[in-house]
Amino acid sequence: MIKTAVITGAGSGVGRAVALRLARDGWHVALLGRHVETLNETAALAGEVAQPFAIIPCDIRDAAAVARMAERVAAELGEVELLVNAAGTNAPRRSLEVLSLFDYTDMLNTNLNGAYYCVQAFLPGMRRRGSGTIVNIVSDAGKQASPKAGPAYVMSKFGLAGLTQSINAEERGNGVRACAIFPGDIDTPLLEKRPQPPTDEARARMLRPDDVAECVLLCVNLPPHAIVEELVVRPR
């Protein structure tokens, strides 16, 4: 039986790496993101895979758009076994001194509220079926605040960690499990939004998106009775 996964932020970085890894393992994957062009790029990178991607542009900051997306996924792909919340953003002007209300709101909406909307869209089906895994790509900024991350990003990631804990607290008896992955620095396009983007030398020492994708697969491929509730991974 082919299983279905929904991946947010699938147009680049960790979301793209997870989507490609799952597709190569035979999953039917719905690619979610705001820009259809980058989603098409992700699909093209997979080459010939057993199951084609479903490319679904969606702004997860919009609860109504998420609801429409979930209806489309149900119609085209059926039941969803796996949700990976990998979408995330930050802003160059991120410190308390200069953080704008727009950037603050955008980070909370993208990094936390969007994940919550997606969880609420797919959790009822998982609960009804008695099976499902939700993986939230958090950040080590969700463990400890730092000036590097900025307060809005930190707040959103602490919230995402709390959402993961809440899913496990309330839904494990219904056959649903959730994992929060807390990566250290990853070499992704999000680094371009730092006040001073890192050098190529610094990037070479960071995690790769594929490293985090392997962590996702570890959580997903465990027996159904086992949960990796939290996983911290950093460059060696």
C-alpha positions as CSV (number, residue, x, y, z in Angstrom):
1,M,0.0,0.0,0.0
2,I,1.4,3.4,-1.0
3,K,1.5,5.9,1.8
4,T,1.0,9.7,1.4
5,A,3.0,12.5,2.9
6,V,2.4,16.2,2.9
7,I,5.6,18.4,3.1
8,T,5.4,22.2,3.7
9,G,8.3,24.3,2.5
10,A,9.0,21.7,-0.2
11,G,10.4,24.2,-2.6
12,S,13.9,24.4,-1.0
13,G,16.1,23.4,1.8
14,V,15.0,20.7,4.3
15,G,11.5,20.5,2.9
16,R,12.9,19.7,-0.6
17,A,15.4,17.1,0.8
18,V,12.6,15.4,2.8
19,A,10.3,15.3,-0.2
20,L,13.0,13.8,-2.5
21,R,14.0,11.2,0.1
22,L,10.4,10.1,0.6
23,A,9.6,9.9,-3.1
24,R,12.7,7.7,-3.7
25,D,11.3,5.4,-0.9
26,G,8.1,5.0,-2.7
27,W,5.9,7.5,-0.9
28,H,3.3,9.6,-2.7
29,V,4.3,13.1,-1.8
30,A,2.3,16.4,-1.9
31,L,4.7,19.3,-2.3
32,L,3.5,22.5,-0.5
33,G,4.9,26.0,-0.9
34,R,4.0,29.5,-1.9
35,H,5.8,29.4,-5.3
36,V,4.9,26.9,-7.9
37,E,8.2,27.5,-9.7
38,T,10.3,26.1,-6.8
39,L,7.9,23.2,-6.3
40,N,8.4,22.3,-9.9
41,E,12.2,22.5,-9.5
42,T,11.9,20.0,-6.6
43,A,9.8,17.6,-8.7
44,A,12.3,17.8,-11.5
45,L,15.2,16.9,-9.2
46,A,13.5,13.6,-8.4
47,G,13.9,12.2,-11.9
48,E,12.0,9.0,-12.4
49,V,10.3,7.9,-9.2
50,A,7.7,5.3,-8.6
51,Q,5.0,7.8,-7.7
52,P,4.5,11.3,-9.2
53,F,4.5,14.4,-7.0
54,A,1.3,16.4,-6.3
55,I,2.3,20.0,-6.6
56,I,0.0,22.2,-4.5
57,P,0.9,25.9,-4.1
58,C,-0.4,27.0,-0.7
59,D,0.3,29.9,1.6
60,I,0.2,28.2,5.0
61,R,-0.1,31.5,6.7
62,D,-3.7,31.6,5.5
63,A,-6.0,29.2,7.4
64,A,-8.6,29.2,4.7
65,A,-6.0,28.4,2.0
66,V,-4.8,25.5,4.2
67,A,-8.3,24.1,4.5
68,R,-8.7,24.3,0.7
69,M,-5.4,22.5,0.3
70,A,-6.4,19.7,2.6
71,E,-9.6,19.2,0.6
72,R,-7.5,18.9,-2.6
73,V,-5.1,16.5,-1.0
74,A,-8.0,14.3,0.2
75,A,-9.5,14.3,-3.2
76,E,-6.3,13.6,-5.2
77,L,-4.3,11.5,-2.7
78,G,-6.6,10.2,-0.1
79,E,-5.6,9.6,3.5
80,V,-2.4,11.3,4.8
81,E,0.0,9.2,6.9
82,L,2.7,11.8,7.3
83,L,2.9,15.6,7.7
84,V,6.3,17.3,7.8
85,N,6.2,21.0,8.7
86,A,9.4,22.3,7.2
87,A,8.4,25.8,6.1
88,G,10.2,28.5,7.9
89,T,11.4,32.1,7.5
90,N,13.4,34.8,9.3
91,A,14.3,38.4,8.5
92,P,17.6,40.3,8.3
93,R,16.5,43.0,10.8
94,R,15.7,40.5,13.5
95,S,17.0,41.9,16.8
96,L,14.6,43.4,19.4
97,E,16.0,46.8,18.6
98,V,15.0,46.8,14.9
99,L,12.4,44.0,14.5
100,S,9.4,45.4,12.6
101,L,5.8,44.4,13.4
102,F,5.5,43.1,9.9
103,D,8.5,40.7,10.2
104,Y,7.4,39.6,13.7
105,T,4.0,38.7,12.5
106,D,5.3,37.0,9.3
107,M,7.6,34.8,11.3
108,L,4.9,33.8,13.8
109,N,2.4,33.1,11.0
110,T,4.9,31.1,8.9
111,N,6.9,29.2,11.5
112,L,4.1,28.5,14.0
113,N,0.6,29.3,12.9
114,G,1.0,27.7,9.5
115,A,2.2,24.5,11.1
116,Y,-0.7,24.6,13.5
117,Y,-3.2,25.1,10.6
118,C,-1.7,22.1,8.8
119,V,-1.8,19.9,11.9
120,Q,-5.5,20.8,12.4
121,A,-6.2,20.0,8.8
122,F,-4.8,16.5,8.8
123,L,-5.0,15.4,12.4
124,P,-8.7,14.5,12.3
125,G,-8.1,11.9,9.5
126,M,-5.1,10.5,11.4
127,R,-7.2,10.2,14.6
128,R,-10.0,8.6,12.8
129,R,-7.7,6.1,11.1
130,G,-5.7,5.5,14.3
131,S,-2.4,6.1,12.5
132,G,-0.2,9.0,11.6
133,T,3.1,10.8,12.1
134,I,3.7,14.5,12.3
135,V,7.3,15.8,12.1
136,N,8.0,19.4,13.0
137,I,11.3,20.9,11.8
138,V,12.1,23.2,14.7
139,S,15.7,24.5,15.3
140,D,18.1,24.6,18.2
141,A,16.8,28.1,18.6
142,G,13.7,26.3,20.0
143,K,15.9,25.1,22.9
144,Q,17.9,28.2,23.6
145,A,17.5,31.8,22.5
146,S,20.4,33.6,20.8
147,P,21.0,36.9,19.1
148,K,21.8,35.0,16.0
149,A,18.2,33.8,15.7
150,G,16.3,36.8,16.9
151,P,13.3,36.9,19.2
152,A,10.5,36.3,16.7
153,Y,12.2,33.2,15.3
154,V,13.0,31.9,18.8
155,M,9.4,32.5,20.0
156,S,8.0,30.7,16.9
157,K,10.3,27.7,17.4
158,F,9.6,27.4,21.1
159,G,5.9,27.4,20.2
160,L,6.5,24.7,17.6
161,A,8.2,22.6,20.2
162,G,5.2,23.1,22.5
163,L,2.8,22.1,19.7
164,T,4.7,18.9,19.2
165,Q,4.6,18.1,22.9
166,S,0.8,18.8,22.9
167,I,0.2,16.4,20.0
168,N,1.9,13.6,21.9
169,A,0.2,14.5,25.2
170,E,-3.3,14.4,23.6
171,E,-3.1,12.1,20.6
172,R,-0.7,9.2,21.4
173,G,-3.7,7.2,22.6
174,N,-5.3,7.7,19.2
175,G,-2.3,6.2,17.3
176,V,-0.8,9.6,16.3
177,R,2.8,10.5,17.1
178,A,4.8,13.7,16.7
179,C,8.5,14.4,16.6
180,A,10.3,17.7,17.0
181,I,13.7,17.9,15.2
182,F,16.0,20.6,16.5
183,P,18.9,21.1,14.0
184,G,21.8,23.3,14.4
185,D,23.0,25.5,11.5
186,I,21.9,24.1,8.1
187,D,23.3,25.3,4.8
188,T,20.0,26.4,3.2
189,P,18.7,29.5,1.3
190,L,17.4,30.8,4.7
191,L,21.0,31.8,5.5
192,E,20.7,34.6,3.0
193,K,18.3,36.3,5.3
194,R,20.9,36.7,8.1
195,P,22.1,40.2,8.7
196,Q,25.5,39.0,7.5
197,P,25.2,35.8,5.5
198,P,27.9,33.2,6.3
199,T,30.9,32.6,4.2
200,D,31.4,29.5,2.0
201,E,33.9,28.3,4.6
202,A,31.3,28.6,7.4
203,R,28.6,26.9,5.3
204,A,30.9,24.0,4.7
205,R,30.9,23.2,8.4
206,M,27.1,23.2,8.7
207,L,24.6,20.4,8.4
208,R,23.1,19.7,5.0
209,P,19.4,19.4,4.3
210,D,19.9,15.7,3.5
211,D,21.2,15.2,7.0
212,V,17.9,16.5,8.5
213,A,16.0,14.4,5.9
214,E,17.7,11.3,7.3
215,C,16.5,12.3,10.8
216,V,12.9,12.6,9.5
217,L,13.1,9.1,8.0
218,L,14.4,7.8,11.3
219,C,11.3,9.1,13.1
220,V,9.0,7.9,10.4
221,N,10.4,4.4,10.0
222,L,10.2,3.4,13.6
223,P,7.6,0.8,14.6
224,P,4.2,2.4,15.2
225,H,4.4,1.9,18.9
226,A,7.7,3.9,19.2
227,I,8.0,7.7,19.2
228,V,11.1,9.9,18.9
229,E,9.6,12.8,20.7
230,E,12.7,15.1,20.3
231,L,15.8,14.8,18.2
232,V,18.7,17.3,18.5
233,V,21.2,17.2,15.6
234,R,24.2,19.5,15.2
235,P,27.3,19.6,13.0
236,R,30.2,17.5,14.4
